[in-house]
Amino acid sequence: MELPRMYLCKQKFPREEVAEPARTLTSLLSSSWVPERVRPGEKVAITGGSRGITAMVPLVRALVEYLQQLGAEPFVVNAMGSHGGGTAEGQREILTALGMTEANLGCPIIASMEVEQIGELADGFPVLCDKNAWRADHIVVINRVKLHTAVRGPVQSGLCKMIAVGLGKERQAARLHRYGPAEMGRLIQEAASVALRKALILAGVAIVENAYGKVARLELVRPADFLAADARLLQEAARLQPVLPVKELDLLVVEELGKIYSGAGLDPHVIGRWRIWGEPEPESPRIQRIVVLRLAASSRGNAQGMGLADFITENFHRSVDFKATYKNALTSTFVQRGMIPVIGASDREAINDALFSLLRGREDGLKIGWIKNTLHLEKLALSPAALVEYANTSTGAQTGTSTGMTTGSPAGVPAVEKLRAVDWRFDANGSLLPWEEESQDAQSLEDQPSR
C-alpha cells in the first residue's frame, strides 16, 4: 500500500501570551508579601522539575535574582518523582538537559533523593518532603499547570503535584500511583495540604502555556490558595492545550517521543490512549496505528510511554535505557506504557509495517497524520482523506472543557490552514526526511475544498 501525498497544514490556536515572563514575575514579587517575609541570610529552596517548560530558565533566574537582592540564599532542588532513573545524578542530568545549570540560574543546585516524613494523612499515608527543602527557611514551588496524563479531578498537574510528587521524590510518587488514577487526584490534594501546613512554603509560581509553548498565564500564588489556583488554571490550560484537528486517523506518524513533551512521552490527551489497566479508553480521537520514529535525547533513555505506540524503529529501540524506563513505569504502575511495540529496521519499514497491518482499503482513503511530537502541533501534515475528516469534525464539533479521564479537543476544533503539498521522502538508510519549514502559497481550508 503506497503512502498518499500529504498536505502541510497550520493549526490556529488561541495566542494569549505574557510578553515578558521574567520581568512580569519580578514585578509580581516586588508588589507581593515576599519581601516582607524574607530576611537576609535565609535559605530558599526552589523546585526544579523535569518538564520542558519554555520559559523555565529565565523565570527561575528572575526569581533567584530577586531573592538575592533581598539578601536571601536561594538554591534549586530536584523535584521530579522517579525520573532520571530515580537517582540524584540522573535528575541533575535532566535539569542540565533542560538548561537548568548553576551557571544559567545563578545559584546552587542541590540534588538528592533523601526525604523526611513531615506528616501523614488520616489513613496513615505518610507525607514526605525533600530533605534540603524541608530544612530551608522557605520553599518556592514553581510548575506548569496542565492536564495530567493519568490523574482525574479538578487538581492535576500544577503546584500541588509538584509538592506531593516532586518534593516527595520516588518514594511518595510510588505510593501515590498505587492508589490508581481515581484516587491520585484526591491524595495529591491531601498530601499537598499537609505540606502547606507543615513546611515553610513561601509562594507558588504557576505557569500556563498556550499551544505554541509560550506563557499565557503567570501567577504568584499564596500558599493558602494553591488548591484553588490549580483548579482554576487547569480550566485555562485545558482550553489552550494543543490538539489534533480530527477525531479519527488510520495512521499517525510521530517523529519524536519524550518526557520533554509529556510525562507519558506521548500526550494521551492528544492521541486518545490511556493504556492504564482498568481505565476505559476515550472515545476520541481514535487512531488505529501510531508509529514513533525517535526517542528525544533529553529523555536520556527514559522511553516511558513507548507502549502507547504500536510501532517504533530500531534506532528508537537502541536509544532506550531500560533501567530508567522500567523505574518510571514501575513507579507509576502503568506498565502497559512501558511495553515494547513492534520494531521496524528503519523509519520507512516501521511506517510500511503499520500500513500493512491496517485493514485493507483504498489507498486514497487512508486518514494519515504526521507530527513532530505531541506538544508542538501548530504544523502537521494530513492526507487528503484526513482533511475530509477534519471538515467533518469541525462541522460537528462541540465546545466544552473536560478535566476528567477524557481526551479530544477541550475547546472545540482549531481552524486549519492548508499550506502546500509535501511528499514522503526517505534517505538511503530509510530515515524519514522532515518537511521543509518554508510555507508556499498558503491557502485557507475555508476557501478551498479539502480534496
C-alpha positions, -999 to +999 in steps of 0.1 A: +000+000+000+015+033-011+016+064+011-006+092-002+007+127-009+003+148+023-006+184+028+014+205+053-012+224+075-011+250+101-034+250+131-046+282+146-048+281+184-056+308+209-025+331+213-028+347+247+007+354+258+026+371+287+051+393+267+080+393+292+075+365+317+107+371+337+101+409+341+064+401+349+075+377+377+099+403+391+070+428+392+047+404+409+073+396+435+080+432+442+044+440+449+037+408+470+041+396+505+075+380+497+098+410+506+081+412+540+087+375+547+123+370+535+152+381+557+189+384+547+208+351+551+177+329+549+179+299+526+151+295+500+146+262+481+132+264+446+116+233+429+133+221+397+111+198+376+116+176+346+093+192+321+103+212+290+087+245+301+099+271+276+104+300+300+115+280+330+152+291+330+145+328+327+117+326+353+139+307+378+168+331+371+145+361+378+133+345+410+168+338+421+180+373+414+151+389+432+157+367+463+194+375+462+185+412+462+166+406+494+198+391+508+185+355+508+204+325+496+183+306+470+191+272+457+173+247+434+163+212+444+154+183+420+117+177+422+106+151+397+095+119+413+112+088+398+125+104+366+162+101+358+163+066+369+152+076+404+188+088+412+201+122+422+227+121+394+201+112+368+178+140+379+207+165+379+214+154+343+178+161+334+180+196+348+212+202+328+195+190+296+167+215+303+193+243+307+189+245+344+225+247+354+241+266+382+257+289+357+224+296+340+203+300+371+229+319+392+225+297+423+235+262+436+216+231+426+214+206+454+203+172+440+193+145+465+167+117+467+166+119+505+133+128+521+119+134+556+084+125+568+066+157+577+031+143+585+006+118+575-030+115+562-059+102+582-054+067+568-017+067+577-004+077+543+030+093+551+037+128+536+073+132+526+094+162+516+128+167+501+153+169+530+171+200+518+138+219+510+124+209+544+154+223+562+154+256+543+138+287+557+114+289+528+103+269+498+091+284+465+071+260+443+072+266+405+054+245+380+033+245+349-005+238+353-019+214+328-040+183+323-022+152+337-016+121+318-034+099+344-048+119+373-086+127+375-103+156+392-101+194+395-064+194+406-040+176+383-005+188+372+004+220+390+016+234+423+001+207+444+015+179+423+050+195+425+047+193+463+033+158+465+052+140+438+081+163+430+092+171+466+080+137+478+105+121+454+103+085+442+091+071+475+060+093+476+054+090+438+054+052+441+029+053+469+006+077+452+004+058+419-005+025+437-039+041+445-047+044+408-060+073+387-093+076+405-077+083+439-045+100+429-061+134+425-076+133+460-043+121+475-023+148+458-046+175+472-045+160+507-007+155+508-002+190+495-025+204+521-004+187+549+028+200+534+013+235+531+006+235+568+038+219+579+065+232+555+076+268+552+062+273+518+066+310+508+049+311+474+040+294+443+047+304+407+020+290+384+026+289+347+000+281+320+014+277+285-005+282+252-003+257+223+028+274+210+048+268+242+046+305+253+035+316+287-002+325+286-008+330+323+017+337+351+006+340+387+023+344+421+001+323+445-002+324+482+002+290+499-034+291+511-046+295+475-026+267+459-056+243+455-080+269+442-053+283+418-045+248+405-082+241+398-089+275+382-058+275+360-064+239+349-095+251+331-074+276+312-048+250+304-074+227+290-088+254+268-053+264+255-037+230+251-028+218+215-049+190+200-052+171+167-079+186+144-095+152+136-114+126+155-102+096+136-070+085+119-058+053+103-022+061+110-003+087+130+034+091+124+052+108+153+088+119+148+098+120+184+086+108+218+100+122+251+095+134+286+101+169+275+068+168+256+047+149+281+051+129+313+038+099+293+062+106+263+031+109+241+004+130+255-027+108+260-050+138+256-036+142+220-035+106+209-066+093+227-050+064+245-046+059+282-032+023+283-040+021+320-053-012+332-089-009+343-095+025+327-117+027+296-101+042+266-116+076+254-140+078+225-120+104+207-096+107+189-095+071+176-062+062+159-057+027+146-019+027+144+008+050+159+044+049+147+071+067+167+105+072+150+128+086+176+133+090+214+142+126+224+178+129+235+167+150+265+148+120+279+182+103+285+169+069+275+137+071+295+112+057+270+082+056+293+052+059+270+065+038+241+037+014+249+013+040+238+026+034+203+022+004+180+054+006+161+089+020+168+122+019+149+154+001+156+170+035+162+144+042+189+149+008+205+187+012+206+182+046+224+162+031+253+177+029+288+155+000+301+166+005+337+154+042+337+123+033+317+112+005+339+119+025+370+095+051+358+069+025+346+070+005+378+068+036+400+037+048+380+023+013+379+013+019+343+033-009+330+014-011+297+030+022+288+065+007+291+059-022+268+079-026+236+060-021+203+067-038+170+102-027+158+109-017+123+145-017+109+141+019+097+116+047+096+104+035+062+100-001+074+081+009+106+057+030+086+053+003+059+047-023+086+020-001+102+003+003+068+005-034+061-012-041+094-042-020+086-075-034+074-075-033+036-090-003+019-084+022-008-050+040-006-066+073-014-090+068+016-063+065+042-066+090+070-030+098+079-014+124+102+023+132+106+035+153+135+068+163+151+057+154+187+025+157+208+033+191+222+041+211+191+011+208+169+009+241+152+022+224+120+013+189+109+008+170+077-025+154+068-036+132+039-065+142+017-088+118+035-077+132+068-086+167+055-121+154+047-122+140+083-112+175+095-140+191+076-165+166+091-150+171+126-151+208+125-186+209+113-198+187+141-175+200+168-189+206+203-172+230+226-167+224+263-139+217+288-133+184+304-107+177+331-116+141+338-102+110+320-113+121+286-095+134+256-102+152+224-104+189+217-112+205+251-125+237+235-137+227+200-117+221+169-090+247+159-090+263+125-067+247+100-049+264+071-035+242+043-001+254+033+012+231+005+017+196-006+046+175+009+059+141-001+072+113+019+110+114+014+135+089+028+173+089+027+194+059+017+191+044+052+153+046+052+151+076+076+122+099+070+133+134+059+113+163+076+091+186+056+107+219+048+097+247+070+091+273+043+054+278+036+044+283+000+011+298-013-008+293+020-045+288+014-073+286+039-094+254+040-124+276+045-119+289+009-107+256-008-122+221-009-101+196+011-097+171-017 
